[in-house]
Amino acid sequence: GNQREKSREKALKQQKEKQKSMAASEKEGNKGLSLEERKHRDAEIMRQKQLAKQAAKGAEGGASK
């Protein structure tokens, strides 16, 4: 039983290392997207996060008064 666990852990570690060395365009979430498309998508996600944070900060500041 212990050998199976050790082997499974080793395989997981190797899989993670393989993902680290993978180019951005080969990763699962980026397949089929060009560099420009990825940049546009990521910028839009960041805008949404910033708006959500500002809304939370505004609600927090208004509630404390």
Legacy VTK file of the C-alpha trace (Angstrom):
# vtk DataFile Version 3.0
C-alpha trace
ASCII
DATASET POLYDATA
POINTS 65 float
0.000 0.000 0.000
2.785 2.438 0.860
4.532 1.941 -2.484
1.318 2.849 -4.301
1.046 6.099 -2.316
4.689 6.995 -2.996
4.226 6.311 -6.702
1.049 8.401 -6.828
2.778 11.337 -5.100
5.724 11.105 -7.489
3.406 11.099 -10.514
1.540 14.144 -9.167
4.805 16.011 -8.638
5.968 15.212 -12.176
2.642 16.375 -13.595
2.906 19.710 -11.747
6.461 20.224 -13.007
5.307 19.541 -16.568
2.556 22.161 -16.235
5.049 24.744 -14.960
7.249 24.331 -18.024
4.300 24.550 -20.410
3.979 27.678 -22.543
1.048 29.964 -21.725
-0.660 29.211 -25.043
-0.641 25.478 -24.274
-2.328 25.717 -20.875
-5.921 24.525 -20.610
-7.552 27.911 -19.981
-5.687 29.564 -22.865
-6.085 26.996 -25.645
-7.278 28.556 -28.879
-6.591 32.138 -27.793
-3.944 34.406 -29.265
-1.729 36.584 -27.092
-3.881 39.651 -27.798
-7.086 37.784 -26.963
-5.581 36.568 -23.662
-4.449 40.102 -22.784
-7.908 41.488 -23.554
-9.634 38.769 -21.517
-7.280 39.229 -18.557
-7.648 43.022 -18.636
-11.445 42.660 -18.583
-11.238 40.278 -15.612
-9.029 42.749 -13.735
-11.495 45.604 -14.449
-14.331 43.512 -13.020
-12.278 42.736 -9.903
-11.444 46.418 -9.416
-15.098 47.437 -9.764
-16.151 44.777 -7.265
-13.483 45.916 -4.803
-14.501 49.566 -5.167
-18.157 48.650 -4.650
-17.292 46.656 -1.530
-15.129 49.480 -0.215
-17.893 52.016 -0.897
-20.527 49.881 0.836
-18.215 49.316 3.786
-17.478 53.033 4.152
-21.146 54.000 3.878
-22.304 51.440 6.441
-19.906 52.620 9.143
-21.268 56.210 9.198
LINES 1 66
65 0 1 2 3 4 5 6 7 8 9 10 11 12 13 14 15 16 17 18 19 20 21 22 23 24 25 26 27 28 29 30 31 32 33 34 35 36 37 38 39 40 41 42 43 44 45 46 47 48 49 50 51 52 53 54 55 56 57 58 59 60 61 62 63 64
